[in-house]
Amino acid sequence: MTEHPELRATIFGQVLASLLEARGLPVTPFAVGKLGEQSGVDGWRLINRMADADVEDAGYLDGLAAALGLSETEKIQLAYAYSFERRAEDVTLPA
């Protein structure tokens, strides 16, 4: 069972949580907020965006991606989830 299911209430929240966990980082409101602040993103907005896709954007994710050391593929996955609230791998492109 997830300790903070509200942080996975959106596709963005699910993607970011999985990236954090893959790096051994906790997925808690405090840890996410602190990481956001350290990477130039509004921590409260980042937490809120993980919980609700209809809230105000947290800002640019470049600093967050750098702080986590995301690969190009991971950056695309995170940006796609943030922008479109869909998983990039779920999109079928026309032939």
N, C-alpha and C positions, 0 to 999 in steps of 0.2 A: 504494500500500500504506500502511496506517495504521501510524504509528510505534509506537503503544501500543494494540494491539487489545484488550487486557484492559479498557481504559476504555470499550469499546463492547460489552461482553459481555452487557449487559442493555438492555432498552428504555430504561430511565432513562438509562443511560450514553450510548446513541445520541442521545437527545433532548438531553441536556445538552451533549454534544460538538458537536452541530450548532448549538446556540445560542452556544456559545463561539466556534466557527469563524466564524459569521455576524458576530461582533463583532471578528474578527481576533485572537482570543486563542488561545494555544497549548493543546493538549489533551495535557498531560503530567502525570504524577503530581505533580511539584513545583508546577506552575502551578495545578492543581486544588486541591491541598492548601492552598496559600497563599491562594487565593481563598476557600476554605471558611473558613479561620481568620479572614480579614479580614471575612467577612460573618456571623460568629457561628455557624458550623456547624463541627462537629468535622471537620477536614480529612482525617484518616485514615479516618474512617467514611464520608465522602463518596466518597473514592477507592474504598473497599471496596464501597460500595453500587453504584457504577458497574460494578464487576466481578462482583458476585454479589448477586442479588436476595434471597437468604436470610439476609444478614447483618443486624446491628443497624442500626436507622435512624440517620441522621446528625443528625436534629433537624429543626426547622422551617426551611422554605426561604424565608421572607419576606426575610431579610437577603440571601440569595443572589440572589433575584429583584430586589431593589432595587439591589444592586451591579452587576448586569448590565443594569439598566434594561429589564426585560422588559415587553412589552405584556400586556394582560389575556389575550389569546389564548395567548401564549407561557407565561404563568403557569399557565393551565389545562392546557396540553400537558405542562408539566414536572410539575405536581402529579399529573396522571392517571398519567403514566408511573411516578412515584415510588410512588404509592399502590397501583396495580393492575397494574403491570408490563405495561401495554398502551398502545397509542397511542390517544389520544382520538378521532382521525379514523377509527379502525378499528371503532368501536362503532356499530352500527346500532340506532337507537331504534325501538321499536314504533310503529306508526302510530296 
